[in-house]
Amino acid sequence: MSYNDTIATIGVGLILLAYFFNIFSIIKKEGSLYFLMNILGAGLAGYASYLIDFIPFVILETTWVIVSVVGLIKSVKKPQHD
């Protein structure tokens, strides 16, 4: 497996794992861990896409990172009611 493939696989794996954990209520979709997994995963997938010069996925993953960062900021600022 090439360097690009390894980076992309880790990134996509993190995104899918976050989704899986969310669907099965292992982590909250509003939780910091969910957003951090998406940020890191999309960042790695975007970087791998950049390395192979596949701009559509660079744009997609950059957008995913931005949306996840905004979600993380909102979740951190949100008052916790337990």
C-alpha positions in Angstrom: 0.0 0.0 0.0 1.4 3.4 -0.9 1.8 6.4 1.4 -1.2 8.1 -0.2 -3.4 5.0 0.2 -2.4 4.6 3.8 -3.2 8.2 4.7 -6.5 8.0 2.8 -7.5 4.7 4.4 -6.8 6.1 7.9 -8.8 9.2 7.2 -11.8 7.5 5.6 -11.6 4.9 8.4 -11.9 7.6 11.1 -14.9 9.2 9.3 -16.7 5.9 9.0 -15.8 4.9 12.6 -17.3 8.2 13.9 -20.4 7.6 11.8 -20.7 4.0 13.1 -20.2 5.1 16.7 -22.8 7.7 16.3 -25.4 5.4 14.7 -25.0 2.8 17.5 -25.0 5.5 20.2 -21.5 4.8 21.3 -20.7 8.5 21.0 -22.9 11.6 20.8 -23.2 13.4 17.4 -23.0 16.6 19.4 -19.9 15.5 21.3 -16.3 16.7 20.9 -15.0 13.2 20.0 -17.4 12.9 17.0 -16.3 16.2 15.6 -12.6 15.6 16.3 -12.8 12.2 14.5 -14.4 13.9 11.5 -11.9 16.8 11.5 -8.9 14.4 11.6 -10.4 11.9 9.2 -11.4 14.5 6.6 -8.1 16.3 7.0 -6.2 13.1 6.3 -8.5 12.2 3.4 -8.2 15.7 2.0 -4.4 15.6 2.3 -4.2 12.3 0.5 -6.5 13.7 -2.2 -4.1 16.7 -2.5 -1.2 14.3 -2.9 -2.8 12.6 -5.9 -4.0 16.0 -7.3 -7.7 15.1 -7.0 -9.1 18.5 -6.4 -12.8 17.6 -6.2 -12.1 15.5 -3.0 -9.8 18.2 -1.7 -12.7 20.6 -1.9 -15.2 18.0 -0.4 -12.9 17.1 2.5 -11.9 20.8 3.2 -15.6 21.6 3.4 -16.1 18.6 5.8 -13.3 19.9 8.0 -14.8 23.4 8.1 -18.3 22.1 8.9 -16.9 19.9 11.7 -14.8 22.7 13.2 -17.9 24.9 13.3 -19.8 22.0 14.9 -17.1 21.5 17.5 -17.0 25.2 18.4 -20.8 25.2 18.8 -20.7 22.1 20.9 -18.0 23.5 23.2 -19.9 26.8 23.6 -23.2 25.1 24.2 -24.2 24.9 27.9 -24.3 21.3 29.2 -27.7 20.3 30.7 -27.4 16.8 32.2 
